[in-house]
Structures are given as C-alpha cells and as structure tokens.
Amino acid sequence: MITLTHFLVVSACIFCIGLYTVIAKRNAIMILIGIELMINAAILNFVAFSKYDKTNYGGQVFALFAIVLAAASVAVGLAIILNVYRHYKTINPDNITDLRD
C-alpha cells in the first residue's frame, strides 16, 4: 500500500532535482524547467495531503490553481527569455551583464 510517506519522499526527490537544476545549469531554459519541477513537487504534496480532506477537496482545487499559475509563469518567463535572446544573442545568464543598452 502506498502511504503518505511515499508521496512525500517522491516529492522531495523531485524538488531536489529541480533545485539542483536551477543552481547548476547556466541555461535560462533549464532554469525554467527546474522551477517547474519544484512547482510540480509542491503540487504533488497538495494532492497527497488532499487524501485526508474528504469533504472540501481543498488540496486538489489548490493544485489545479497552482498548475494554471505555473503554466502562466512559464509562458511569461519564456517570452522574457526570447526577448533577451533577441537583444543579446545568448540565453546564458552569466553573459548578460547589462540590462540597459
């Protein structure tokens, strides 16, 4: 039987992978993917804890809301990355030193 501990361990592993991706990668797209992994780990926690809330389904509703917000934030982040690439011809965050031209 799968218990709450199993979900929390998987969620912690996914969060750690996302955190490592954000810290170690030097590519803006990979940083966005790492942030998305961390958000997905939090959503997994919401759904796992909603098992104990039988009346309101609060965890599942909040998880759905978090999925919508994550998709919107990734769309905005991707638009920013595309504009930065047009201006600097790179998406490496270390090479972008000046935000004004």
Buried (B, 14 or more C-beta within 10 A) or exposed (E): EEEEEEBBEBBEEBBEBBBEBBEEBEBBEBBBBBBBBBBBBBBBBBBBBBEEEEEEEEBBEBBBEBBEEBEEBBEEBEEEBEEBBEEBEEBEBEEBEEEEE
